[in-house]
Amino acid sequence: MNSAPHFPPLRDWLQRLPTNLSAMQITLDTPLLESGLLDSMGLLELVSFLEERFSVALPLEEFIPENFQTPCTILGMLDRALANAEAT
């Protein structure tokens, strides 16, 4: 699956987070948890955004910190969920 078209909506969503106080420019490798950009409430809102925006249910087993480290890891998780949805 090609996650390139999914990055712009994710990047835009992340840039609007209230925790982005310095208006950090989001790249594929931006450390989201380490930088504090994504906190526990942000994680819940992000999951909701991804599920609504991409019409996919993210499996609970994907809810591990490693999948939320950077936009790239989030897109990998999203790609797996979309591929599984297409396969069923």
N, C-alpha and C positions, 0 to 999 in steps of 0.2 A: 504494500500500500504506500502511496506517496503522500507524505504528511505536509509537503510544501504549501498546498492551498489552505491547510488548516492553521498555519502559523499566524497569518495576519489577524484573524479574529481573536485568537488566543493572546497575541501580543497586545492588541488594543485593549482587551479586557484587563490584562495585567497592568498596563500603564495607567488605567483609571482607578486602581486600588487606592484606598485612603492611606495605606501604609507606604505608598510611593511618594514620600514627602519631598524627595529631591528631584522628582520627575525623571527618574532613571530611565534611560533608553534600554528597552528589553531586546536582548538578542537570544539566539537559540541556546547559548551557554550561560546566561545570567543565572547566578546561584539564588534561587528564590527563597528557600528555607534559611540558608546560611546568612543571607543579607537581611532577613526579617521582612522581606517584601510580602511573603505569604505566611500568615499565621493560621491558627486553628480555625478561626471563623472564615478566613479567606479560603482555606481548603474546602470547607463545606460549600461555600458560595461557588467556588471553581467547579466542583463536581456537578453542582446543579446547572451551572452555565454550560458545561461540556455536554451533559445529557440532553439539555433542551436544544442547544444550538446544532448539535450533530445527530439528534434523534437516536441516541444509543444509551443503553444501560451499562454503566461501568460495573464489572463484577467486583464484589467485595474483596476477593483475593488480590486485586490490583491496588488496594488501598494500603500501600506500604510507603514509607518515607522515600525510598529510592526512586519511586515513580513520580515524585513531586519535586525533585532536586532542581531541575532546570526546565525551561520550555521544551527542550529536546526530549527529556525523559517523559514529560507529560504527553507529548505527541506520539511517542512510542506506545504508551499505554492506550491512547486513543486509537491508534492504528490497529492494535491487537483487538480492541473491543469492536471496532467497525468490521474487521475481517471476520471475527466470530459471528457477528450479526448477519453478515452476508452468507456465511456458511450454513446458517440454520434456516 
